[in-house]
Amino acid sequence: MTQAGAGTRVAKRAPTAQPLARIEKELAALRERQDVLFAALGFGTRTRKGDRGTVGELNEAVLKIQDYLLRTSERLDNILGTLKNHRELLEKMSRRVYHAGTRERIRMELDIMKTTASVLALNGVELDEAVLAEIDKLKESTAKEDADILALRRSKEKLDKRFDGEVGKFDLTVIYKTRNRQIAGYR
């Protein structure tokens, strides 16, 4: 019986060794997959709960990008709002010019010439004093109600040619390129 009992024990151990080997194989395969997964996530072999790996770094990067995009969208909203206001101003000016008479148009064009001369003066460009005096003289004559419209047009055309000739003496792109580097926010 002793031998028969020993044979039975051996027979019983053999079936349990087979499932144990299978479980050890599965555990080894699981550890291999876990190692591959940890390597892909940027974790080391000795990671603990709460450690940050590639996913955490990616999450931080995504949050930074979202913050940047939010700030950029706010800036774009401001820019678009300003452009909308500018467009509305141009529409009002266009309507004003459309409905204005010849005298008012000439007055507006003279204001633009004077502003252009001021901007050029701020950048170190000196125009002929006679042109500036002629702008003022023509503007005064537009204020008179009894002024001849055809004479005003002819005078304005002569002034346009003279003003364009004065401004044409200067290479404005060179003047502004050197100055624009000093203006904050200008590219």
VOKE-754903 format. One record per residue: x, y, z of N, C-alpha, C, O in turn. Coordinates in steps of 0.2 Angstrom, whole numbers, plus 5000, padded with zeros to 4 digits. Each point is the difference from the previous one (the first is absolute). Layout:
XYZXYZXYZXYZ
...
***
This chain:
500449945000499650065000500450065000499950054997
500749945006500450065001500250024993500050064998
500249894998500250024993499450024996500150044995
499449935006499450024996499850075002499850044996
500249985010499950075003500550054997499850054998
500849935001500550044998499950024992500150054998
499749894999499850014993499450054999500050034995
499649975009499450045000500250075001499750054996
500749965008500250075002500450034994499950064998
500549904999500450024994499550024994500150054997
499449915002499550014995499650065002499850044995
500149985011499650065002500550064999499750054998
500949945003500550064999500150024993500050064998
500049894998500150024992499450044997500250054997
499249945005499550054997500150075003499850044996
500449975010500050075003500650034997500050065000
500649914998500650034998499850034993500350054998
499349924998499850024993499650075001500250054996
499349965008499750065000500550065003499950064999
500549925006500550045003500550034995500150064999
500149904996500450024995499750054995500250044998
499149945001499650044995499950075003500150054997
499849965010499950065004500750045000500050064999
500549905002500750044999500150034993500350055000
499549914995500150034993499650064999500250054997
499249955005499550055000500350065004499950064997
500349935009500350055004500650034996500150075000
500349904997500650024997499850044994500350064998
499249924998499750044994499750065003500150054996
499649955009499750065003500550055002499950064999
500649925004500650045002500350034994500250065000
499949904995500350034993499550054997500350064998
499149935002499550054998500050065004500050064998
500149935009500050065004500750044999499950065000
500649914999500650034999500050044993500350065000
499449914995499950044994499650065001500150054997
499349945007499650055001500350065004499950064998
500549925007500350055004500650044996500150065001
500249904995500550034996499750054995500250064999
499249934998499650044996499850065003499950064998
499949935009499750065004500650045003499950055002
500749934997500650035003500149995007500350045003
499449915000500149985007500649955000500249974995
500250045011500549955001499849935003499449995000
501049975001499849935003499850015007499649965002
500650095001499850005008499550075000500250045004
499349964993499550055001499549995005499949945002
499950125001499549995005499450044998500050044995
499549955009499450034998500150085001500350025005
499450024990500150075000500650024996500150074999
500449894999500550024996499850034993499549984998
500850075000499850034993500549974995500650005001
499149984994500449984994499850044994499950065000
500249914994499850034994499350034999499950054998
499749915005499350025000499950075004499650044998
500749965008500050065004500350064997499750055000
500949944996500350054997499650024994499950064999
499849904997499550014995499450045002499850054997
500049935009499450045003500250075001499650054999
501049965004500250075002500150044994499850064999
500549914995500150034994499450024997499950064997
499649905003499350014997499750065004499750054997
500449955010499750065004500350064998499750065000
501049944999500350064998499850034993499950064999
500049894997499850024993499350035000499850054997
499749925007499450025001500050075003499650054998
500849975007500150065003500250054995499850064999
500749924997500350054994499450014995500050064998
499749895000499450014995499550055003499750044996
500149955010499550045004500350084999499650044999
501049975003500350075000500050024993499850064999
500449904996500050024993499350024998499950054996
499649915006499350014997499850075003499650034997
500649985010499850075002500350054997499750064998
500949945000500450054996499650014993499950054998
499949894999499750004993499350045001499850034996
499949955010499350045001500150075000499650044997
500949985007500250075000500150034993499850064999
500749914998500150024993499450014995499950054997
499749895004499450004995499550065002499750034996
500349985011499650055002500250074998499650044998
501149975002500250064998499950014992499950054998
500249904998499950004993499350014999499850044995
499749945009499350014999499950075001499650034996
500750005009499950075002500350044994499750054998
500849935000500450044994499550004994500050054996
499849895002499549994994499450055001499850034995
499949975011499450045001500250074999499650044997
501049985006500250074999500150024992499850054998
500549904999500150014992499450014997499950044995
499649925007499350004997499750075001499750034995
500449995011499750075002500350054996499750054997
501049955002500450054996499849994993499950054997
500049895000499849994993499350034999499950044995
499649955010499450034999500050085000499750034997
500849995008500150075001500350034993499750064998
500849914999500250034994499549994994500050054996
499649905004499649994995499450055000499850034995
500049995011499550055001500350075000499650054999
501049965002500350065001500150034993500049974995
500050105005500050034993500850014999500449975003
499750054991500750014997500450045005500649985002
499250075001500350055005500249955006500650015002
499049955000500249965006500549954999500449995004
499549984990500549954998500750034999500549975003
499650094994500650035000500350025007500649995001
499050035003500250015007500249945003500550005004
499249944995500249945003500749984997500449985004
499750024990500649994997500650045002500549985001
499350085000500550055003500249985007500650005002
498949985002500249975007500449944999500550005004
499449964992500449944999500750024998500549975002
499650084993500750024998500350035006500649995001
499150055003500350035006500249955005500650005003
499049944998500249955005500649964997500449985004
499650014989500649964997500650045001500549985002
499550094997500550045001500350005008500650005001
498950005003500249995008500349945001500550005004
499349944993500349945002500749994997500449985003
499650054991500750014997500550045004500649985001
499150075002500450055004500349965006500550015002
499049955001500249965006500649954998500449985005
499650004989500549954998500650044997500549964997
499650105004500650044998500050024992500550024998
498949984999500050024993499750075000499550025003
500950034994499750075000499850014993500449994995
499050035004499750024994500150084999500150045005
499849984989500050074998499550045004499449985000
500850075003499550045004499550034996499450025002
500750004991499650034996499449954999499450024999
500749925000499549954999499550005006499449995000
500950015006499650005006499650075001499449995002
500950064996499650065000499450004994499550035002
500749944993499549994995499449965002499450014998
500749945006499549965002499550045005499450004999
501050045005499650045005499550054996499550015002
500950024993499650054996499449974996499550035000
500649914997499549974997499449985005499450014998
500849975008499549985005499650065002499449995001
500950074999499650065002499550024995499550025001
500849974992499550024995499449954999499550024997
500649925005499449955000499550025005499449985000
500850065006499550025005499650054997499450015003
500850034992499650054998499449984995500149954996
499350075006499449974996500050034993499749974996
500650095003499950034993500649974995500150034995
500349935008500649974995499849964995499549975000
500850044994499949974994500249925000500649995002
498949974997500249925001500549984995500549965002
499450064992500549984994500750035002500549974999
499650095004500650035001500349965006500649995000
499049995005500249965006500349934997500549985002
499149994993500349944998500650004996500549965001
499650104995500650014996500650015005500649975000
499350075005500550015005500249945004500649995002
498949975000500149945003500449954996500549975002
499450024991500449964996500750024999500449965000
499750115000500750035000500449985006500549985000
499150035006500349985006500149935001500649985003
499049984994500149925000500749994997500449965002
499750074992500649984996500650035004500549965000
499550105003500550025003500249965007500549995001
498949995002500149965006500349934999500549985003
499349994991500249944998500850004998500449965002
499750104995500750014998500550015006500549975000
499250065005500450015006500149945004500649985002
498949984999500049945003500449954996500449955003
499650054991500349954995500850015001500349964997
499950105005500850015001500349955005500649984999
499049995005500249965006499849934999499549984997
501049985004499949925000499649985007500449995004
499050014996499649995006500149935003500050005006
500149954990500149945002500749995004500049975006
500550074992500650005004499950035007500349985005
499450084994499950045006499649965006500250005006
499249974992499649965004500449935003499849985005
500549994990500349945002500550015006500149965005
500350094995500550015005499650025007500349995005
499250054994499650025006499649945003499950005006
499849964990499649955003500349955004499649975004
501050024996500349965005500050025007500149965005
499850114996500050035006499350005003499950015006
499649974990499350015002499849935003500149954997
499750055010499849945003499449974997499550034998
500549905000499549974997499950004993499649974997
500950075000500050004992500449954997500649995003
499249974992500449954997500050014993500349974996
***
